[in-house]
Amino acid sequence: MAVRTQIYLPEELYERLRRRAVITGKSMAEQIRESLERYFTEIEANTPKLEDPIWQLGDRIQSQDHDLSTCHDAYLYPRKGR
């Protein structure tokens, strides 16, 4: 079942889509659907799966350094003489 929706496009993008519709013979709606399908296929292919063993590590890799996310360079590349 299809769901009708309405979107606003910047004028330049609309014109590009319209010209492409004339060239390909595909409706603007069909091109948008195809583009969204390709976009989501690519995003989903690059998204880590929950079954990935890395997610099973959980709390086993906790650090006592609570500022690690903001000071990671200092931990990775300590300055000599400090």
C-alpha positions in Angstrom: 0.0 0.0 0.0 1.4 3.4 -0.9 1.1 6.5 1.3 0.7 9.9 -0.3 3.0 12.6 0.9 4.0 16.1 0.0 7.5 17.7 0.2 9.0 21.1 -0.5 12.1 21.2 -2.6 14.5 24.0 -3.2 13.8 25.5 -6.7 17.1 24.4 -8.1 16.6 20.8 -7.0 13.1 20.8 -8.4 14.4 22.0 -11.8 17.1 19.4 -11.8 14.5 16.7 -11.0 12.1 18.0 -13.6 14.8 18.0 -16.4 15.8 14.5 -15.4 12.2 13.4 -15.7 12.1 14.7 -19.3 15.4 13.0 -20.2 14.6 9.6 -18.6 10.9 9.5 -19.2 10.4 8.7 -15.5 8.0 10.7 -13.3 9.5 13.0 -10.7 7.8 10.8 -8.0 9.3 7.7 -9.4 12.8 9.2 -9.4 12.3 10.4 -5.8 11.2 6.9 -4.7 14.2 5.3 -6.5 16.6 7.8 -4.9 15.2 7.1 -1.4 15.5 3.4 -2.0 19.1 3.7 -3.0 19.8 6.0 -0.1 18.3 3.7 2.5 20.0 0.6 1.0 23.4 2.4 1.3 22.7 3.6 4.8 21.6 0.2 6.0 24.6 -1.5 4.4 26.9 0.8 6.4 25.1 0.5 9.7 26.6 -2.0 12.2 24.3 -4.9 12.9 23.3 -5.7 16.5 24.5 -9.3 16.0 28.0 -8.0 15.5 30.2 -9.5 18.3 31.6 -6.1 19.1 28.3 -5.2 20.9 28.7 -8.2 23.2 31.8 -6.7 24.9 29.6 -4.3 26.9 31.0 -3.4 30.3 34.2 -5.5 29.8 36.0 -2.6 28.2 35.1 0.1 30.7 37.9 2.6 31.5 38.5 4.3 34.9 39.4 7.4 32.9 36.1 9.3 32.8 37.4 12.1 30.6 38.6 9.7 27.9 36.1 11.0 25.2 37.4 14.5 25.6 41.0 13.9 26.3 41.8 10.9 24.2 44.7 12.6 22.4 46.5 13.2 25.7 46.1 9.5 26.5 47.2 8.3 23.1 50.0 10.8 22.6 51.4 11.8 26.0 53.9 14.6 26.1 57.4 13.6 27.2 58.7 15.4 30.3 55.3 15.7 32.0 
